Amino acid sequence: MYKIKIYLFKSSLRYIIINQLIILFLLIFFNLIELSRIINNEDKNLFTFLYLSFLKIPSIINETSPFVVIISTSFLFRYLISNNELISLRNIGFSIFDIFKPVTLSIFIYGLVILLFLNPLSAFSEITFNKYLENKNDDMYSINFSENSLWIKNKDSDGGLNYINIKEFDIKKMIAKNITILKVNDKEKEFLKATKGKIENKSFVLEDVKYFDIFQDNYKYESTYELLLNFSKENILSSVINFKNIPYYNYLSHVITLKKFNLYSSAVGLFYLSEILKPFFMILLSFVVMGFSAKFRRNQSFFKVLFFSVFFGFLFYILTEIINKFTLTFEINFIFSYLIIFIIPFLIGIYKVIQIEND
């Protein structure tokens, strides 16, 4: 019995690895076509294509992992049925649940690797990928949100740098409070502290400003002060809303940051919960696929199995997109939304497995 379980575990893991590699190479090929469209002509060389393709590998693996589990489970059971192994296992007393246990273990290990290693690696590689494509903007400004404040480095038209720290910020109204700014260039170094400010277009209008010239050792007060910026509201929003490029161990702190700046939505919570529970959800997907795949005929057509896998993956994608849309539109509690995504496949899987056990 133990050797049979090891055999099922290794077979399942082998199908996962093979299908992951096939899908990875296919998507890298399509990604190369996309890169040729978005890369500037002067940057089109072999190194750039290889480097950017390499950066996309972790995110491709992370995003395609549920589909890999679906197609791997389908072909595993096709193999067991075609070789009469499934019938033999049932004849010696294995229930469909006994057969599924080693498969569960292989998927869980695969899911843990995705979560613990590929999740943070894909976040890092996506950020690096985006920075490479947008390196001109990175030279002009950088925007970072921490748990307690907003940090901005802004390069002005004279080549000087403005380091801006904001303790309170309503990003929807673009109103800032408790602002500290350090202006540095070849001619002067100035320190500004303002109680309030508002960003409009590419201008930061400060109120109640305490101004100190470090070189001149001169202190003064101004009721208003205008600081020119080279970024807009959209640039700030894109810096914080891209919540998918956050590693799992920073999910909680990022949610706190989003709430602080009035940007949190249930869709963010749903995405983070889905990523954390991905190993378990992939087991559920495999369970549902098993309920259908165990009904395959002997020597089932390869293309029929492939079509079934793609169709099931498409239905799963449609379900998650619909739930995500409703969650975002109606601000549904993300735990409730995830339960819907989890329960629907679970009930279908239980129904199909009971059918198999009763046959």
MIGU-274897 format. One record per residue (C-alpha): x, y, z. Coordinates in nm, 4 decimals. Each point is the difference from the previous one (the first is absolute). Layout:
BEGIN
+----------+----------+----------+
!     east !    north !       up !
+----------+----------+----------+
!        X !        Y !        Z !
...
+----------+----------+----------+
This chain:
BEGIN
+----------+----------+----------+
!     east !    north !       up !
+----------+----------+----------+
!   0.0000 !   0.0000 !   0.0000 !
!   0.2816 !   0.2380 !   0.0915 !
!   0.1778 !  -0.0589 !  -0.3337 !
!  -0.3242 !   0.0674 !  -0.1866 !
!  -0.0432 !   0.3324 !   0.1794 !
!   0.3609 !   0.0954 !  -0.0776 !
!  -0.0620 !  -0.0909 !  -0.3642 !
!  -0.3117 !   0.2203 !  -0.0155 !
!   0.1851 !   0.2845 !   0.1735 !
!   0.2934 !  -0.0143 !  -0.2432 !
!  -0.2288 !  -0.0338 !  -0.3023 !
!  -0.2023 !   0.3034 !   0.1048 !
!   0.3135 !   0.2048 !   0.0665 !
!   0.1476 !  -0.1040 !  -0.3354 !
!  -0.3103 !   0.1146 !  -0.1884 !
!   0.0036 !   0.3318 !   0.1875 !
!   0.3652 !   0.0659 !  -0.0864 !
!  -0.0370 !  -0.1027 !  -0.3664 !
!  -0.3144 !   0.2076 !  -0.0564 !
!   0.1484 !   0.2979 !   0.1831 !
!   0.3064 !  -0.0066 !  -0.2259 !
!  -0.2084 !  -0.0336 !  -0.3181 !
!  -0.2298 !   0.2882 !   0.0957 !
!   0.2969 !   0.2099 !   0.1133 !
!   0.1841 !  -0.0364 !  -0.3317 !
!  -0.3156 !   0.0736 !  -0.1994 !
!  -0.0711 !   0.3182 !   0.1960 !
!   0.3632 !   0.1124 !  -0.0169 !
!  -0.0261 !  -0.0275 !  -0.3793 !
!  -0.3150 !   0.2163 !  -0.0054 !
!   0.1643 !   0.2362 !   0.2468 !
!   0.2919 !   0.0493 !  -0.2395 !
!  -0.2470 !   0.1122 !  -0.2665 !
!  -0.1535 !   0.2474 !   0.2455 !
!   0.3443 !   0.1273 !   0.1027 !
!   0.0904 !   0.0703 !  -0.3625 !
!  -0.2996 !   0.2323 !  -0.0114 !
!   0.0650 !   0.1987 !   0.3187 !
!   0.3815 !   0.0246 !   0.0058 !
!   0.1582 !   0.3038 !  -0.1647 !
!   0.1889 !  -0.0689 !  -0.3221 !
!   0.3337 !   0.1040 !   0.1517 !
!  -0.0462 !  -0.2546 !   0.2821 !
!  -0.0845 !  -0.2941 !  -0.2259 !
!   0.2889 !  -0.2412 !   0.0492 !
!   0.0403 !  -0.3593 !   0.1104 !
!   0.1017 !   0.0885 !   0.3558 !
!  -0.3072 !   0.2204 !   0.0558 !
!  -0.2386 !  -0.2677 !  -0.1258 !
!   0.1634 !  -0.2722 !   0.2108 !
!   0.0172 !   0.2198 !   0.3098 !
!  -0.3630 !   0.1146 !  -0.0157 !
!  -0.1223 !  -0.3508 !  -0.0848 !
!   0.1896 !  -0.1345 !   0.3001 !
!  -0.1676 !   0.2603 !   0.2236 !
!  -0.3441 !  -0.1173 !  -0.1149 !
!   0.0585 !  -0.3675 !   0.0861 !
!  -0.0993 !   0.0170 !   0.3725 !
!  -0.3251 !   0.1874 !  -0.0683 !
!  -0.0895 !  -0.2341 !  -0.2888 !
!   0.0432 !  -0.3031 !   0.2267 !
!  -0.1933 !   0.1656 !   0.2822 !
!  -0.2921 !   0.1066 !  -0.2181 !
!  -0.0313 !  -0.3243 !  -0.1965 !
!   0.0325 !  -0.2361 !   0.2993 !
!  -0.3781 !  -0.0632 !   0.0377 !
!  -0.0298 !  -0.0915 !  -0.3691 !
!   0.3088 !  -0.2226 !   0.0281 !
!  -0.1732 !  -0.1925 !   0.2805 !
!  -0.3184 !  -0.0337 !  -0.2078 !
!   0.1717 !  -0.1353 !  -0.3095 !
!   0.2413 !  -0.2201 !   0.1998 !
!  -0.2839 !  -0.1675 !   0.1893 !
!  -0.1895 !  -0.0624 !  -0.3245 !
!   0.2931 !  -0.1688 !  -0.1702 !
!   0.0973 !  -0.1943 !   0.3120 !
!  -0.3420 !  -0.1664 !   0.0147 !
!  -0.0009 !  -0.0509 !  -0.3768 !
!   0.3271 !  -0.1898 !   0.0439 !
!  -0.1314 !  -0.2075 !   0.2934 !
!  -0.3171 !  -0.0899 !  -0.1909 !
!   0.1760 !  -0.0796 !  -0.3289 !
!   0.2357 !  -0.2419 !   0.1790 !
!  -0.2834 !  -0.1585 !   0.2021 !
!   0.1768 !   0.1179 !   0.3157 !
!  -0.3031 !   0.1853 !   0.1355 !
!  -0.2180 !  -0.3115 !  -0.0266 !
!   0.2749 !  -0.2111 !   0.1590 !
!   0.0299 !   0.2412 !   0.2909 !
!  -0.3759 !  -0.0059 !   0.0539 !
!  -0.0008 !  -0.3815 !  -0.0130 !
!   0.2577 !  -0.0312 !   0.2798 !
!  -0.2052 !   0.2239 !   0.2282 !
!   0.1139 !   0.3538 !  -0.0777 !
!  -0.2796 !   0.2554 !   0.0142 !
!   0.0156 !   0.3061 !  -0.2221 !
!   0.0991 !   0.1976 !   0.3110 !
!   0.2893 !  -0.2411 !   0.0697 !
!   0.1252 !   0.0525 !  -0.3542 !
!  -0.0301 !   0.3758 !   0.0367 !
!   0.2005 !   0.0277 !   0.3262 !
!   0.3476 !  -0.0352 !  -0.1613 !
!  -0.1114 !   0.2386 !  -0.2744 !
!  -0.1031 !   0.2464 !   0.2707 !
!   0.3454 !  -0.0156 !   0.1573 !
!   0.1788 !   0.0702 !  -0.3286 !
!  -0.2273 !   0.2964 !  -0.0752 !
!   0.0407 !   0.1360 !   0.3526 !
!   0.3807 !  -0.0106 !  -0.0300 !
!  -0.0255 !   0.1693 !  -0.3402 !
!  -0.2317 !   0.2634 !   0.1479 !
!   0.2355 !   0.0676 !   0.2919 !
!   0.2917 !   0.0511 !  -0.2391 !
!  -0.2151 !   0.2448 !  -0.1973 !
!  -0.1040 !   0.1913 !   0.3136 !
!   0.3240 !   0.0029 !   0.1987 !
!   0.2493 !   0.0489 !  -0.2829 !
!  -0.1666 !   0.0952 !  -0.3297 !
!  -0.2393 !   0.2540 !   0.1551 !
!   0.2711 !   0.2332 !   0.1394 !
!   0.2288 !  -0.0706 !  -0.2945 !
!  -0.2726 !   0.0918 !  -0.2509 !
!  -0.0732 !   0.3218 !   0.1925 !
!   0.3680 !   0.0979 !  -0.0140 !
!   0.0419 !  -0.0971 !  -0.3664 !
!  -0.3162 !   0.1864 !  -0.1090 !
!   0.1180 !   0.3168 !   0.1753 !
!   0.3419 !  -0.0357 !  -0.1654 !
!  -0.1662 !  -0.0667 !  -0.3367 !
!  -0.2195 !   0.3097 !   0.0261 !
!   0.2897 !   0.2176 !   0.1165 !
!   0.2090 !  -0.1108 !  -0.2958 !
!  -0.2735 !   0.1013 !  -0.2439 !
!  -0.0690 !   0.3255 !   0.1812 !
!   0.3553 !   0.0968 !   0.0915 !
!  -0.0442 !   0.3521 !  -0.1364 !
!  -0.2758 !   0.0722 !   0.2496 !
!   0.1994 !  -0.1558 !   0.2827 !
!   0.2757 !   0.2549 !  -0.0609 !
!  -0.2506 !   0.2830 !   0.0458 !
!  -0.1867 !  -0.1159 !   0.3084 !
!  -0.0629 !  -0.2883 !   0.2371 !
!  -0.3015 !  -0.0527 !   0.2253 !
!  -0.0023 !  -0.2404 !   0.2935 !
!  -0.2677 !  -0.0723 !   0.2588 !
!   0.1031 !  -0.1234 !   0.3428 !
!  -0.2238 !  -0.0939 !   0.2900 !
!   0.0299 !   0.3449 !   0.1577 !
!   0.0636 !   0.2447 !  -0.2827 !
!   0.0393 !   0.0791 !  -0.3682 !
!   0.3510 !   0.0620 !  -0.1351 !
!   0.0601 !   0.1774 !  -0.3311 !
!   0.3268 !   0.0814 !  -0.1762 !
!  -0.0606 !   0.2615 !  -0.2690 !
!   0.2533 !   0.1401 !  -0.2471 !
!  -0.0674 !   0.3614 !  -0.0996 !
!   0.0762 !   0.1759 !  -0.3290 !
!   0.3307 !   0.1422 !   0.1340 !
!   0.1358 !  -0.3443 !   0.0809 !
!  -0.0596 !   0.0338 !   0.3728 !
!  -0.1691 !  -0.2584 !   0.2177 !
!  -0.3016 !   0.0401 !   0.2273 !
!  -0.0451 !  -0.2583 !   0.2745 !
!  -0.3621 !   0.0108 !   0.1183 !
!  -0.1429 !  -0.1764 !   0.3045 !
!  -0.3772 !   0.0034 !   0.0662 !
!  -0.1453 !  -0.1405 !   0.3224 !
!  -0.3701 !   0.0250 !  -0.0922 !
!  -0.1341 !  -0.0167 !  -0.3524 !
!  -0.3491 !  -0.0328 !  -0.1484 !
!   0.0884 !  -0.1305 !  -0.3428 !
!  -0.3520 !   0.0433 !  -0.1401 !
!  -0.0069 !   0.3720 !   0.0853 !
!   0.3806 !   0.0363 !  -0.0375 !
!   0.0151 !   0.1872 !   0.3306 !
!   0.3126 !  -0.0423 !   0.2138 !
!   0.0670 !   0.0865 !   0.3648 !
!   0.3147 !   0.0158 !   0.2108 !
!   0.2419 !   0.0480 !  -0.2912 !
!   0.3796 !   0.0138 !   0.0131 !
!   0.2117 !   0.0897 !  -0.3058 !
!   0.3760 !   0.0154 !  -0.0555 !
!   0.1081 !   0.1867 !  -0.3161 !
!   0.3543 !  -0.0656 !  -0.1176 !
!   0.1888 !   0.1436 !  -0.2998 !
!   0.3413 !   0.1510 !  -0.0788 !
!  -0.0945 !   0.3468 !   0.1220 !
!  -0.2175 !  -0.0610 !   0.3045 !
!  -0.1305 !  -0.2380 !   0.2600 !
!  -0.3423 !   0.0820 !   0.1406 !
!  -0.2122 !  -0.1619 !   0.2650 !
!  -0.3788 !   0.0519 !  -0.0062 !
!  -0.2676 !  -0.1102 !   0.2420 !
!  -0.3688 !   0.0538 !  -0.0819 !
!  -0.3169 !  -0.0875 !   0.1880 !
!  -0.2063 !  -0.0566 !  -0.3133 !
!   0.0275 !  -0.0243 !  -0.3775 !
!  -0.1837 !  -0.1059 !  -0.3134 !
!   0.1287 !  -0.1551 !  -0.3217 !
!  -0.1697 !   0.1391 !  -0.3100 !
!   0.1201 !  -0.1104 !  -0.3417 !
!   0.3788 !   0.0192 !   0.0448 !
!   0.0071 !   0.2622 !   0.2724 !
!   0.0215 !  -0.0474 !   0.3773 !
!  -0.1576 !   0.3037 !   0.1716 !
!   0.1096 !   0.0172 !   0.3660 !
!  -0.1645 !   0.1954 !   0.2813 !
!   0.1406 !   0.1300 !   0.3283 !
!   0.3625 !  -0.0570 !  -0.1047 !
!   0.3057 !   0.0308 !   0.2239 !
!   0.2981 !   0.0558 !  -0.2282 !
!   0.3687 !  -0.0373 !   0.0941 !
!   0.2927 !   0.0681 !  -0.2360 !
!   0.2864 !  -0.2175 !   0.1263 !
!   0.2770 !   0.1766 !  -0.1992 !
!  -0.1156 !   0.3530 !   0.0899 !
!  -0.1037 !  -0.0983 !   0.3523 !
!  -0.3216 !   0.1896 !  -0.0673 !
!  -0.3399 !  -0.0840 !   0.1495 !
!  -0.3340 !   0.1377 !  -0.1209 !
!  -0.3713 !  -0.0728 !  -0.0096 !
!  -0.2266 !  -0.0057 !  -0.3077 !
!  -0.3775 !  -0.0474 !  -0.0041 !
!   0.0161 !  -0.1782 !  -0.3389 !
!   0.2778 !  -0.1568 !  -0.2040 !
!  -0.0172 !  -0.1691 !  -0.3403 !
!   0.2272 !  -0.2931 !  -0.0810 !
!   0.0071 !  -0.1197 !  -0.3605 !
!  -0.0141 !  -0.3770 !  -0.0527 !
!   0.0649 !  -0.2272 !  -0.2975 !
!  -0.2676 !  -0.2562 !   0.0837 !
!  -0.3780 !   0.0024 !   0.0364 !
!  -0.2745 !  -0.1700 !   0.1992 !
!  -0.0024 !  -0.2904 !  -0.2461 !
!   0.3682 !  -0.0689 !   0.0700 !
!  -0.0661 !  -0.0160 !   0.3750 !
!  -0.2988 !  -0.2274 !  -0.0501 !
!   0.1967 !  -0.2384 !  -0.2203 !
!   0.2728 !  -0.0187 !   0.2653 !
!  -0.2345 !  -0.1249 !   0.2704 !
!  -0.2898 !  -0.1688 !  -0.1785 !
!   0.2237 !  -0.2601 !  -0.1678 !
!  -0.0653 !  -0.2243 !   0.2992 !
!   0.0744 !  -0.3202 !  -0.1907 !
!   0.3735 !   0.0726 !   0.0052 !
!   0.0194 !  -0.0440 !   0.3772 !
!   0.1565 !  -0.3133 !   0.1594 !
!  -0.2296 !  -0.2010 !   0.2270 !
!   0.1905 !   0.0921 !   0.3187 !
!  -0.0770 !   0.3701 !  -0.0609 !
!  -0.3730 !  -0.0442 !  -0.0639 !
!  -0.1097 !   0.1129 !   0.3459 !
!   0.2202 !   0.3099 !   0.0099 !
!  -0.1088 !   0.0957 !  -0.3521 !
!  -0.3684 !  -0.0310 !   0.0946 !
!   0.0668 !   0.2299 !   0.2980 !
!   0.1669 !   0.2483 !  -0.2359 !
!  -0.2887 !  -0.0111 !  -0.2483 !
!  -0.2508 !   0.0607 !   0.2792 !
!   0.2075 !   0.2896 !   0.1321 !
!  -0.0088 !   0.1723 !  -0.3384 !
!  -0.3655 !  -0.0859 !  -0.0686 !
!   0.0820 !  -0.2434 !  -0.2819 !
!  -0.0976 !  -0.3374 !   0.1414 !
!  -0.2771 !  -0.2026 !  -0.1637 !
!  -0.1366 !  -0.3504 !   0.0531 !
!   0.1500 !  -0.1015 !  -0.3356 !
!   0.3468 !   0.0441 !   0.1519 !
!  -0.0906 !  -0.2181 !   0.2983 !
!  -0.1479 !  -0.2633 !  -0.2322 !
!   0.3167 !  -0.0132 !  -0.2095 !
!   0.2279 !  -0.0300 !   0.3036 !
!  -0.2166 !  -0.2688 !   0.1610 !
!  -0.0061 !  -0.1926 !  -0.3288 !
!   0.3793 !   0.0103 !  -0.0207 !
!   0.0496 !  -0.1140 !   0.3606 !
!  -0.2445 !  -0.2903 !  -0.0411 !
!   0.1108 !  -0.0894 !  -0.3533 !
!   0.1523 !  -0.3403 !   0.0992 !
!  -0.3340 !  -0.1094 !   0.1471 !
!  -0.2024 !   0.1414 !  -0.2873 !
!   0.2132 !  -0.1840 !  -0.2549 !
!  -0.0739 !  -0.3222 !   0.1894 !
!  -0.3701 !   0.0833 !  -0.0300 !
!   0.0337 !   0.0603 !  -0.3753 !
!   0.1744 !  -0.3349 !  -0.0388 !
!  -0.2758 !  -0.1658 !   0.2044 !
!  -0.2670 !   0.1366 !  -0.2347 !
!   0.1967 !  -0.0973 !  -0.3115 !
!   0.0476 !  -0.3502 !   0.1416 !
!  -0.3774 !  -0.0330 !   0.0348 !
!  -0.0363 !   0.0535 !  -0.3750 !
!   0.3252 !  -0.1617 !  -0.1178 !
!  -0.0676 !  -0.3307 !   0.1752 !
!  -0.2871 !  -0.0430 !  -0.2482 !
!   0.2340 !   0.0086 !  -0.3009 !
!  -0.0146 !  -0.3000 !  -0.2317 !
!   0.3052 !  -0.2144 !  -0.0603 !
!   0.2333 !   0.1578 !  -0.2595 !
!  -0.1945 !   0.3258 !   0.0188 !
!   0.1105 !   0.2367 !  -0.2769 !
!   0.2882 !   0.2275 !   0.0977 !
!  -0.1735 !   0.3004 !  -0.1542 !
!  -0.3268 !  -0.0702 !   0.1816 !
!   0.1866 !  -0.0049 !   0.3310 !
!   0.1814 !   0.3195 !  -0.0946 !
!  -0.3268 !   0.1649 !  -0.1045 !
!  -0.1636 !  -0.1029 !   0.3274 !
!   0.2913 !   0.1447 !   0.2003 !
!  -0.0033 !   0.3303 !  -0.1882 !
!  -0.3790 !   0.0247 !   0.0230 !
!   0.0004 !  -0.0709 !   0.3739 !
!   0.2793 !   0.2536 !   0.0523 !
!  -0.1989 !   0.2562 !  -0.1991 !
!  -0.3115 !  -0.0603 !   0.2145 !
!   0.2082 !   0.0426 !   0.3145 !
!   0.1429 !   0.3259 !  -0.1382 !
!  -0.3503 !   0.1298 !  -0.0836 !
!  -0.1236 !  -0.0876 !   0.3510 !
!   0.2855 !   0.1835 !   0.1721 !
!  -0.0330 !   0.3038 !  -0.2279 !
!  -0.3748 !   0.0260 !   0.0679 !
!   0.0522 !  -0.0262 !   0.3766 !
!   0.2843 !   0.2544 !  -0.0154 !
!  -0.2212 !   0.2403 !  -0.1959 !
!  -0.2866 !  -0.0308 !   0.2478 !
!   0.2409 !   0.0355 !   0.2924 !
!   0.1491 !   0.3195 !  -0.1417 !
!  -0.3318 !   0.1519 !  -0.1124 !
!  -0.2073 !  -0.0716 !   0.3110 !
!   0.2854 !  -0.0094 !   0.2553 !
!  -0.0980 !  -0.3518 !   0.1080 !
!   0.1982 !  -0.1409 !   0.2920 !
!   0.3003 !  -0.1765 !  -0.1537 !
!  -0.0353 !  -0.3036 !   0.2305 !
!  -0.3580 !  -0.0514 !  -0.1194 !
!   0.1131 !   0.0366 !  -0.3627 !
!   0.2755 !  -0.2559 !   0.0477 !
!  -0.2418 !  -0.2441 !   0.1618 !
!  -0.2176 !   0.0208 !  -0.3121 !
!   0.3024 !  -0.0685 !  -0.2237 !
!   0.0986 !  -0.2925 !   0.2240 !
!  -0.3410 !  -0.1558 !   0.0696 !
!  -0.1311 !  -0.0187 !  -0.3587 !
!   0.2864 !  -0.2225 !  -0.1291 !
!  -0.0039 !  -0.1971 !   0.3273 !
!  -0.3682 !  -0.0932 !  -0.0360 !
!   0.0488 !  -0.0962 !  -0.3651 !
!   0.3003 !  -0.2143 !   0.0932 !
!  -0.1825 !  -0.1764 !   0.2847 !
!  -0.2942 !  -0.0758 !  -0.2291 !
!   0.2202 !  -0.1507 !  -0.2731 !
!   0.2103 !  -0.2047 !   0.2440 !
!  -0.3118 !  -0.1436 !   0.1666 !
!  -0.1211 !  -0.1000 !  -0.3467 !
!   0.3278 !  -0.1847 !  -0.0604 !
!  -0.0114 !  -0.1752 !   0.3377 !
!  -0.3558 !  -0.1186 !  -0.0644 !
!   0.0798 !  -0.1419 !  -0.3457 !
+----------+----------+----------+
